[in-house]
Amino acid sequence: MNNKNTGLIATVAATVLCGCPGLFMCLFGALTAAGQGKLNEQPLSPTVGFGLVCLALIFILIPVGVGFFTMRKKPEGAETHTPTTPPPSA
């Protein structure tokens, strides 16, 4: 398996494990911040909603970062050069 396949698998896994829950958390946080969120028939504070929206944005940015760092092309000068001849001994 080459690096592109590994990067694609990591991006899909990050999307499923972080991106999708982040979207649902963002929706719940927005509803809670608007005063519509309830837990066991008691309204939640809008501060909890704003906190959930901020946390959800971090969760949504994780797959974006994973995709960027794993799928980008590496610069050509980043390869290490190994000399073909050994250094002269003293």
Distance bins in CASP14 RR format, pairs under 12 A and 6 or more apart:
PFRMAT RR
TARGET T0000
AUTHOR 0000-0000-0000
RMODE 2
METHOD distances of the structure
MODEL  1
1 7 0 0 0 0 1 0 0 0 0 0 0
1 8 0 0 0 0 0 1 0 0 0 0 0
1 9 0 0 0 0 1 0 0 0 0 0 0
1 10 0 0 0 0 0 1 0 0 0 0 0
2 8 0 0 0 0 0 1 0 0 0 0 0
2 9 0 0 0 0 0 1 0 0 0 0 0
2 70 0 0 0 0 0 1 0 0 0 0 0
3 9 0 0 0 0 0 1 0 0 0 0 0
3 10 0 0 0 0 0 1 0 0 0 0 0
3 69 0 0 0 0 0 1 0 0 0 0 0
3 70 1 0 0 1 0 0 0 0 0 0 0
3 71 0 0 0 0 1 0 0 0 0 0 0
3 72 0 0 0 0 0 1 0 0 0 0 0
3 73 0 0 0 0 0 1 0 0 0 0 0
3 74 0 0 0 0 1 0 0 0 0 0 0
4 10 0 0 0 0 0 1 0 0 0 0 0
4 11 0 0 0 0 0 1 0 0 0 0 0
4 67 0 0 0 0 0 1 0 0 0 0 0
4 70 0 0 0 0 1 0 0 0 0 0 0
4 71 1 0 0 1 0 0 0 0 0 0 0
4 72 0 0 0 0 0 1 0 0 0 0 0
4 73 0 0 0 0 0 1 0 0 0 0 0
4 74 0 0 0 0 0 1 0 0 0 0 0
5 11 0 0 0 0 0 1 0 0 0 0 0
5 12 0 0 0 0 0 1 0 0 0 0 0
5 70 0 0 0 0 0 1 0 0 0 0 0
5 71 0 0 0 0 0 1 0 0 0 0 0
6 12 0 0 0 0 0 1 0 0 0 0 0
6 13 0 0 0 0 0 1 0 0 0 0 0
6 66 0 0 0 0 0 1 0 0 0 0 0
6 67 0 0 0 0 0 1 0 0 0 0 0
6 69 0 0 0 0 0 1 0 0 0 0 0
6 70 1 0 0 1 0 0 0 0 0 0 0
6 71 0 0 0 0 0 1 0 0 0 0 0
7 13 0 0 0 0 1 0 0 0 0 0 0
7 14 0 0 0 0 1 0 0 0 0 0 0
7 15 0 0 0 0 0 1 0 0 0 0 0
7 63 0 0 0 0 0 1 0 0 0 0 0
7 65 0 0 0 0 0 1 0 0 0 0 0
7 66 1 0 0 1 0 0 0 0 0 0 0
7 67 1 0 0 1 0 0 0 0 0 0 0
7 68 0 0 0 0 0 1 0 0 0 0 0
7 69 0 0 0 0 1 0 0 0 0 0 0
7 70 1 1 0 0 0 0 0 0 0 0 0
7 71 1 0 0 1 0 0 0 0 0 0 0
7 72 0 0 0 0 0 1 0 0 0 0 0
8 14 0 0 0 0 0 1 0 0 0 0 0
8 15 0 0 0 0 0 1 0 0 0 0 0
8 63 0 0 0 0 0 1 0 0 0 0 0
8 66 0 0 0 0 0 1 0 0 0 0 0
8 67 0 0 0 0 1 0 0 0 0 0 0
8 70 1 0 0 1 0 0 0 0 0 0 0
8 71 1 0 0 1 0 0 0 0 0 0 0
9 15 0 0 0 0 0 1 0 0 0 0 0
9 16 0 0 0 0 0 1 0 0 0 0 0
9 66 0 0 0 0 0 1 0 0 0 0 0
9 67 0 0 0 0 0 1 0 0 0 0 0
9 70 0 0 0 0 1 0 0 0 0 0 0
9 71 0 0 0 0 0 1 0 0 0 0 0
10 16 0 0 0 0 0 1 0 0 0 0 0
10 17 0 0 0 0 0 1 0 0 0 0 0
10 18 0 0 0 0 0 1 0 0 0 0 0
10 62 0 0 0 0 0 1 0 0 0 0 0
10 63 0 0 0 0 1 0 0 0 0 0 0
10 65 0 0 0 0 0 1 0 0 0 0 0
10 66 1 0 1 0 0 0 0 0 0 0 0
10 67 1 0 0 1 0 0 0 0 0 0 0
10 68 0 0 0 0 0 1 0 0 0 0 0
10 69 0 0 0 0 1 0 0 0 0 0 0
10 70 1 0 1 0 0 0 0 0 0 0 0
10 71 0 0 0 0 1 0 0 0 0 0 0
11 17 0 0 0 0 0 1 0 0 0 0 0
11 18 0 0 0 0 0 1 0 0 0 0 0
11 19 0 0 0 0 0 1 0 0 0 0 0
11 62 0 0 0 0 0 1 0 0 0 0 0
11 63 1 0 0 1 0 0 0 0 0 0 0
11 64 0 0 0 0 1 0 0 0 0 0 0
11 65 0 0 0 0 1 0 0 0 0 0 0
11 66 1 0 1 0 0 0 0 0 0 0 0
11 67 1 0 1 0 0 0 0 0 0 0 0
11 68 0 0 0 0 1 0 0 0 0 0 0
11 69 0 0 0 0 1 0 0 0 0 0 0
11 70 1 0 0 1 0 0 0 0 0 0 0
11 71 1 0 0 1 0 0 0 0 0 0 0
11 72 0 0 0 0 0 1 0 0 0 0 0
12 18 0 0 0 0 0 1 0 0 0 0 0
12 19 0 0 0 0 0 1 0 0 0 0 0
12 20 0 0 0 0 0 1 0 0 0 0 0
12 63 0 0 0 0 1 0 0 0 0 0 0
12 66 0 0 0 0 1 0 0 0 0 0 0
12 67 0 0 0 0 1 0 0 0 0 0 0
12 70 0 0 0 0 0 1 0 0 0 0 0
12 71 0 0 0 0 0 1 0 0 0 0 0
13 19 0 0 0 0 0 1 0 0 0 0 0
13 20 0 0 0 0 0 1 0 0 0 0 0
13 62 0 0 0 0 0 1 0 0 0 0 0
13 63 0 0 0 0 1 0 0 0 0 0 0
13 66 0 0 0 0 1 0 0 0 0 0 0
13 67 0 0 0 0 0 1 0 0 0 0 0
13 70 0 0 0 0 0 1 0 0 0 0 0
14 20 0 0 0 0 0 1 0 0 0 0 0
14 21 0 0 0 0 0 1 0 0 0 0 0
14 22 0 0 0 0 0 1 0 0 0 0 0
14 59 0 0 0 0 1 0 0 0 0 0 0
14 60 0 0 0 0 0 1 0 0 0 0 0
14 61 0 0 0 0 0 1 0 0 0 0 0
14 62 1 0 1 0 0 0 0 0 0 0 0
14 63 1 0 1 0 0 0 0 0 0 0 0
14 64 0 0 0 0 1 0 0 0 0 0 0
14 65 0 0 0 0 1 0 0 0 0 0 0
14 66 1 0 1 0 0 0 0 0 0 0 0
14 67 1 0 0 1 0 0 0 0 0 0 0
14 68 0 0 0 0 0 1 0 0 0 0 0
14 69 0 0 0 0 0 1 0 0 0 0 0
14 70 0 0 0 0 1 0 0 0 0 0 0
14 71 0 0 0 0 0 1 0 0 0 0 0
15 21 0 0 0 0 0 1 0 0 0 0 0
15 22 0 0 0 0 0 1 0 0 0 0 0
15 23 0 0 0 0 0 1 0 0 0 0 0
15 59 0 0 0 0 0 1 0 0 0 0 0
15 60 0 0 0 0 1 0 0 0 0 0 0
15 61 0 0 0 0 0 1 0 0 0 0 0
15 62 0 0 0 0 1 0 0 0 0 0 0
15 63 1 0 1 0 0 0 0 0 0 0 0
15 64 0 0 0 0 1 0 0 0 0 0 0
15 65 0 0 0 0 0 1 0 0 0 0 0
15 66 0 0 0 0 1 0 0 0 0 0 0
15 67 0 0 0 0 1 0 0 0 0 0 0
16 22 0 0 0 0 0 1 0 0 0 0 0
16 23 0 0 0 0 0 1 0 0 0 0 0
16 59 0 0 0 0 0 1 0 0 0 0 0
16 62 0 0 0 0 0 1 0 0 0 0 0
16 63 0 0 0 0 1 0 0 0 0 0 0
16 66 0 0 0 0 0 1 0 0 0 0 0
17 59 0 0 0 0 1 0 0 0 0 0 0
17 62 0 0 0 0 1 0 0 0 0 0 0
17 63 0 0 0 0 1 0 0 0 0 0 0
17 66 0 0 0 0 0 1 0 0 0 0 0
18 24 0 0 0 0 0 1 0 0 0 0 0
18 25 0 0 0 0 0 1 0 0 0 0 0
18 55 0 0 0 0 0 1 0 0 0 0 0
18 56 0 0 0 0 0 1 0 0 0 0 0
18 57 0 0 0 0 0 1 0 0 0 0 0
18 58 0 0 0 0 1 0 0 0 0 0 0
18 59 1 0 1 0 0 0 0 0 0 0 0
18 60 1 0 0 1 0 0 0 0 0 0 0
18 61 0 0 0 0 1 0 0 0 0 0 0
18 62 1 0 1 0 0 0 0 0 0 0 0
18 63 1 0 1 0 0 0 0 0 0 0 0
18 64 0 0 0 0 1 0 0 0 0 0 0
18 65 0 0 0 0 0 1 0 0 0 0 0
18 66 0 0 0 0 1 0 0 0 0 0 0
18 67 0 0 0 0 0 1 0 0 0 0 0
19 25 0 0 0 0 1 0 0 0 0 0 0
19 26 0 0 0 0 1 0 0 0 0 0 0
19 56 0 0 0 0 1 0 0 0 0 0 0
19 57 0 0 0 0 0 1 0 0 0 0 0
19 58 0 0 0 0 0 1 0 0 0 0 0
19 59 1 0 1 0 0 0 0 0 0 0 0
19 60 1 0 1 0 0 0 0 0 0 0 0
19 61 0 0 0 0 1 0 0 0 0 0 0
19 62 1 0 0 1 0 0 0 0 0 0 0
19 63 1 0 1 0 0 0 0 0 0 0 0
19 64 0 0 0 0 1 0 0 0 0 0 0
19 65 0 0 0 0 0 1 0 0 0 0 0
19 66 0 0 0 0 0 1 0 0 0 0 0
19 67 0 0 0 0 0 1 0 0 0 0 0
20 26 0 0 0 0 0 1 0 0 0 0 0
20 27 0 0 0 0 0 1 0 0 0 0 0
20 56 0 0 0 0 0 1 0 0 0 0 0
20 59 0 0 0 0 1 0 0 0 0 0 0
20 60 0 0 0 0 1 0 0 0 0 0 0
20 62 0 0 0 0 0 1 0 0 0 0 0
20 63 0 0 0 0 1 0 0 0 0 0 0
21 27 0 0 0 0 0 1 0 0 0 0 0
21 28 0 0 0 0 0 1 0 0 0 0 0
21 52 0 0 0 0 0 1 0 0 0 0 0
21 55 0 0 0 0 0 1 0 0 0 0 0
21 56 0 0 0 0 1 0 0 0 0 0 0
21 58 0 0 0 0 0 1 0 0 0 0 0
21 59 1 0 0 1 0 0 0 0 0 0 0
21 60 0 0 0 0 1 0 0 0 0 0 0
21 62 0 0 0 0 0 1 0 0 0 0 0
21 63 0 0 0 0 0 1 0 0 0 0 0
22 28 0 0 0 0 1 0 0 0 0 0 0
22 29 0 0 0 0 0 1 0 0 0 0 0
22 30 0 0 0 0 0 1 0 0 0 0 0
22 52 0 0 0 0 1 0 0 0 0 0 0
22 53 0 0 0 0 1 0 0 0 0 0 0
22 54 0 0 0 0 0 1 0 0 0 0 0
22 55 0 0 0 0 1 0 0 0 0 0 0
22 56 1 0 1 0 0 0 0 0 0 0 0
22 57 0 0 0 0 1 0 0 0 0 0 0
22 58 0 0 0 0 1 0 0 0 0 0 0
22 59 1 1 0 0 0 0 0 0 0 0 0
22 60 1 0 1 0 0 0 0 0 0 0 0
22 61 0 0 0 0 1 0 0 0 0 0 0
22 62 0 0 0 0 1 0 0 0 0 0 0
22 63 0 0 0 0 1 0 0 0 0 0 0
22 64 0 0 0 0 0 1 0 0 0 0 0
23 29 0 0 0 0 0 1 0 0 0 0 0
23 30 0 0 0 0 0 1 0 0 0 0 0
23 52 0 0 0 0 0 1 0 0 0 0 0
23 53 0 0 0 0 0 1 0 0 0 0 0
23 56 1 0 0 1 0 0 0 0 0 0 0
23 57 0 0 0 0 0 1 0 0 0 0 0
23 59 0 0 0 0 1 0 0 0 0 0 0
23 60 1 0 0 1 0 0 0 0 0 0 0
23 63 0 0 0 0 0 1 0 0 0 0 0
24 30 0 0 0 0 0 1 0 0 0 0 0
24 31 0 0 0 0 0 1 0 0 0 0 0
24 52 0 0 0 0 0 1 0 0 0 0 0
24 53 0 0 0 0 0 1 0 0 0 0 0
24 55 0 0 0 0 0 1 0 0 0 0 0
24 56 0 0 0 0 1 0 0 0 0 0 0
24 59 0 0 0 0 1 0 0 0 0 0 0
24 60 0 0 0 0 0 1 0 0 0 0 0
25 31 0 0 0 0 0 1 0 0 0 0 0
25 32 0 0 0 0 0 1 0 0 0 0 0
25 48 0 0 0 0 0 1 0 0 0 0 0
25 49 0 0 0 0 1 0 0 0 0 0 0
25 51 0 0 0 0 1 0 0 0 0 0 0
25 52 1 0 1 0 0 0 0 0 0 0 0
25 53 0 0 0 0 1 0 0 0 0 0 0
25 54 0 0 0 0 0 1 0 0 0 0 0
25 55 1 0 0 1 0 0 0 0 0 0 0
25 56 1 1 0 0 0 0 0 0 0 0 0
25 57 0 0 0 0 1 0 0 0 0 0 0
25 58 0 0 0 0 1 0 0 0 0 0 0
25 59 1 0 0 1 0 0 0 0 0 0 0
25 60 0 0 0 0 1 0 0 0 0 0 0
26 32 0 0 0 0 0 1 0 0 0 0 0
26 33 0 0 0 0 0 1 0 0 0 0 0
26 49 0 0 0 0 1 0 0 0 0 0 0
26 50 0 0 0 0 0 1 0 0 0 0 0
26 51 0 0 0 0 0 1 0 0 0 0 0
26 52 1 0 0 1 0 0 0 0 0 0 0
26 53 1 0 1 0 0 0 0 0 0 0 0
26 54 0 0 0 0 1 0 0 0 0 0 0
26 55 0 0 0 0 1 0 0 0 0 0 0
26 56 1 1 0 0 0 0 0 0 0 0 0
26 57 1 0 0 1 0 0 0 0 0 0 0
26 58 0 0 0 0 0 1 0 0 0 0 0
26 59 0 0 0 0 1 0 0 0 0 0 0
26 60 1 0 0 1 0 0 0 0 0 0 0
26 61 0 0 0 0 0 1 0 0 0 0 0
27 33 0 0 0 0 0 1 0 0 0 0 0
27 34 0 0 0 0 0 1 0 0 0 0 0
27 36 0 0 0 0 0 1 0 0 0 0 0
27 37 0 0 0 0 0 1 0 0 0 0 0
27 49 0 0 0 0 0 1 0 0 0 0 0
27 52 0 0 0 0 1 0 0 0 0 0 0
27 53 0 0 0 0 1 0 0 0 0 0 0
27 56 0 0 0 0 1 0 0 0 0 0 0
27 60 0 0 0 0 0 1 0 0 0 0 0
28 34 0 0 0 0 0 1 0 0 0 0 0
28 35 0 0 0 0 0 1 0 0 0 0 0
28 36 0 0 0 0 1 0 0 0 0 0 0
28 37 1 0 0 1 0 0 0 0 0 0 0
28 38 0 0 0 0 0 1 0 0 0 0 0
28 39 0 0 0 0 0 1 0 0 0 0 0
28 44 0 0 0 0 1 0 0 0 0 0 0
28 48 0 0 0 0 1 0 0 0 0 0 0
28 49 1 0 0 1 0 0 0 0 0 0 0
28 51 0 0 0 0 0 1 0 0 0 0 0
28 52 1 0 0 1 0 0 0 0 0 0 0
28 53 0 0 0 0 1 0 0 0 0 0 0
28 55 0 0 0 0 0 1 0 0 0 0 0
28 56 0 0 0 0 1 0 0 0 0 0 0
29 35 0 0 0 0 1 0 0 0 0 0 0
29 36 0 0 0 0 1 0 0 0 0 0 0
29 37 1 0 0 1 0 0 0 0 0 0 0
29 39 0 0 0 0 0 1 0 0 0 0 0
29 44 0 0 0 0 1 0 0 0 0 0 0
29 45 0 0 0 0 0 1 0 0 0 0 0
29 46 0 0 0 0 1 0 0 0 0 0 0
29 47 0 0 0 0 0 1 0 0 0 0 0
29 48 1 0 0 1 0 0 0 0 0 0 0
29 49 1 0 1 0 0 0 0 0 0 0 0
29 50 1 0 0 1 0 0 0 0 0 0 0
29 51 1 0 0 1 0 0 0 0 0 0 0
29 52 1 1 0 0 0 0 0 0 0 0 0
29 53 1 0 1 0 0 0 0 0 0 0 0
29 54 0 0 0 0 1 0 0 0 0 0 0
29 55 0 0 0 0 1 0 0 0 0 0 0
29 56 1 0 0 1 0 0 0 0 0 0 0
29 57 0 0 0 0 0 1 0 0 0 0 0
29 59 0 0 0 0 0 1 0 0 0 0 0
30 36 0 0 0 0 1 0 0 0 0 0 0
30 37 0 0 0 0 1 0 0 0 0 0 0
30 46 0 0 0 0 0 1 0 0 0 0 0
30 48 0 0 0 0 0 1 0 0 0 0 0
30 49 1 0 0 1 0 0 0 0 0 0 0
30 50 0 0 0 0 1 0 0 0 0 0 0
30 51 0 0 0 0 0 1 0 0 0 0 0
30 52 0 0 0 0 1 0 0 0 0 0 0
30 53 1 0 0 1 0 0 0 0 0 0 0
30 54 0 0 0 0 0 1 0 0 0 0 0
30 56 0 0 0 0 1 0 0 0 0 0 0
30 57 0 0 0 0 0 1 0 0 0 0 0
31 37 1 0 1 0 0 0 0 0 0 0 0
31 38 0 0 0 0 1 0 0 0 0 0 0
31 39 0 0 0 0 0 1 0 0 0 0 0
31 43 0 0 0 0 0 1 0 0 0 0 0
31 44 0 0 0 0 1 0 0 0 0 0 0
31 46 0 0 0 0 0 1 0 0 0 0 0
31 48 0 0 0 0 0 1 0 0 0 0 0
31 49 0 0 0 0 1 0 0 0 0 0 0
31 50 0 0 0 0 0 1 0 0 0 0 0
31 52 0 0 0 0 1 0 0 0 0 0 0
31 53 0 0 0 0 0 1 0 0 0 0 0
31 56 0 0 0 0 0 1 0 0 0 0 0
32 38 0 0 0 0 1 0 0 0 0 0 0
32 39 0 0 0 0 1 0 0 0 0 0 0
32 42 0 0 0 0 0 1 0 0 0 0 0
32 43 0 0 0 0 1 0 0 0 0 0 0
32 44 1 0 1 0 0 0 0 0 0 0 0
32 45 0 0 0 0 1 0 0 0 0 0 0
32 46 1 0 0 1 0 0 0 0 0 0 0
32 47 0 0 0 0 1 0 0 0 0 0 0
32 48 1 0 1 0 0 0 0 0 0 0 0
32 49 1 1 0 0 0 0 0 0 0 0 0
32 50 0 0 0 0 1 0 0 0 0 0 0
32 51 0 0 0 0 1 0 0 0 0 0 0
32 52 1 0 0 1 0 0 0 0 0 0 0
32 53 0 0 0 0 1 0 0 0 0 0 0
32 55 0 0 0 0 0 1 0 0 0 0 0
32 56 0 0 0 0 0 1 0 0 0 0 0
33 43 0 0 0 0 0 1 0 0 0 0 0
33 44 0 0 0 0 1 0 0 0 0 0 0
33 45 0 0 0 0 1 0 0 0 0 0 0
33 46 1 0 1 0 0 0 0 0 0 0 0
33 47 0 0 0 0 1 0 0 0 0 0 0
33 48 0 0 0 0 1 0 0 0 0 0 0
33 49 1 0 1 0 0 0 0 0 0 0 0
33 50 1 0 1 0 0 0 0 0 0 0 0
33 51 0 0 0 0 1 0 0 0 0 0 0
33 52 1 0 0 1 0 0 0 0 0 0 0
33 53 1 0 0 1 0 0 0 0 0 0 0
33 54 0 0 0 0 0 1 0 0 0 0 0
33 56 0 0 0 0 0 1 0 0 0 0 0
34 43 0 0 0 0 0 1 0 0 0 0 0
34 44 0 0 0 0 0 1 0 0 0 0 0
34 46 1 0 0 1 0 0 0 0 0 0 0
34 48 0 0 0 0 0 1 0 0 0 0 0
34 49 0 0 0 0 1 0 0 0 0 0 0
34 50 0 0 0 0 0 1 0 0 0 0 0
34 52 0 0 0 0 0 1 0 0 0 0 0
34 53 0 0 0 0 0 1 0 0 0 0 0
35 43 1 0 0 1 0 0 0 0 0 0 0
35 44 1 0 0 1 0 0 0 0 0 0 0
35 45 0 0 0 0 1 0 0 0 0 0 0
35 46 1 0 1 0 0 0 0 0 0 0 0
35 47 0 0 0 0 0 1 0 0 0 0 0
35 48 0 0 0 0 0 1 0 0 0 0 0
35 49 0 0 0 0 1 0 0 0 0 0 0
35 50 0 0 0 0 0 1 0 0 0 0 0
36 43 0 0 0 0 1 0 0 0 0 0 0
36 44 0 0 0 0 1 0 0 0 0 0 0
36 46 0 0 0 0 0 1 0 0 0 0 0
36 49 0 0 0 0 0 1 0 0 0 0 0
37 43 1 0 0 1 0 0 0 0 0 0 0
37 44 1 0 1 0 0 0 0 0 0 0 0
37 45 0 0 0 0 1 0 0 0 0 0 0
37 46 0 0 0 0 1 0 0 0 0 0 0
37 48 0 0 0 0 1 0 0 0 0 0 0
37 49 0 0 0 0 1 0 0 0 0 0 0
37 52 0 0 0 0 0 1 0 0 0 0 0
38 44 1 0 0 1 0 0 0 0 0 0 0
38 45 0 0 0 0 0 1 0 0 0 0 0
38 48 0 0 0 0 0 1 0 0 0 0 0
39 45 0 0 0 0 0 1 0 0 0 0 0
39 48 0 0 0 0 1 0 0 0 0 0 0
39 49 0 0 0 0 0 1 0 0 0 0 0
39 52 0 0 0 0 0 1 0 0 0 0 0
42 48 0 0 0 0 0 1 0 0 0 0 0
43 49 0 0 0 0 0 1 0 0 0 0 0
44 50 0 0 0 0 0 1 0 0 0 0 0
44 51 0 0 0 0 0 1 0 0 0 0 0
44 52 0 0 0 0 1 0 0 0 0 0 0
45 51 0 0 0 0 0 1 0 0 0 0 0
45 52 0 0 0 0 0 1 0 0 0 0 0
46 52 0 0 0 0 0 1 0 0 0 0 0
46 53 0 0 0 0 0 1 0 0 0 0 0
47 53 0 0 0 0 0 1 0 0 0 0 0
47 54 0 0 0 0 0 1 0 0 0 0 0
48 54 0 0 0 0 0 1 0 0 0 0 0
48 55 0 0 0 0 0 1 0 0 0 0 0
49 55 0 0 0 0 1 0 0 0 0 0 0
49 56 0 0 0 0 1 0 0 0 0 0 0
50 56 0 0 0 0 0 1 0 0 0 0 0
50 57 0 0 0 0 0 1 0 0 0 0 0
51 57 0 0 0 0 1 0 0 0 0 0 0
51 58 0 0 0 0 0 1 0 0 0 0 0
51 59 0 0 0 0 0 1 0 0 0 0 0
52 58 0 0 0 0 0 1 0 0 0 0 0
52 59 0 0 0 0 0 1 0 0 0 0 0
53 59 0 0 0 0 0 1 0 0 0 0 0
53 60 0 0 0 0 0 1 0 0 0 0 0
54 60 0 0 0 0 0 1 0 0 0 0 0
54 61 0 0 0 0 0 1 0 0 0 0 0
55 61 0 0 0 0 0 1 0 0 0 0 0
55 62 0 0 0 0 0 1 0 0 0 0 0
56 62 0 0 0 0 0 1 0 0 0 0 0
57 64 0 0 0 0 0 1 0 0 0 0 0
58 64 0 0 0 0 0 1 0 0 0 0 0
58 65 0 0 0 0 0 1 0 0 0 0 0
59 65 0 0 0 0 0 1 0 0 0 0 0
59 66 0 0 0 0 0 1 0 0 0 0 0
60 66 0 0 0 0 0 1 0 0 0 0 0
61 67 0 0 0 0 0 1 0 0 0 0 0
61 68 0 0 0 0 0 1 0 0 0 0 0
62 68 0 0 0 0 0 1 0 0 0 0 0
62 69 0 0 0 0 0 1 0 0 0 0 0
63 69 0 0 0 0 0 1 0 0 0 0 0
63 70 0 0 0 0 0 1 0 0 0 0 0
63 71 0 0 0 0 0 1 0 0 0 0 0
64 70 0 0 0 0 0 1 0 0 0 0 0
64 71 0 0 0 0 0 1 0 0 0 0 0
65 71 0 0 0 0 1 0 0 0 0 0 0
65 72 0 0 0 0 1 0 0 0 0 0 0
66 72 0 0 0 0 0 1 0 0 0 0 0
72 78 0 0 0 0 0 1 0 0 0 0 0
74 80 0 0 0 0 0 1 0 0 0 0 0
END
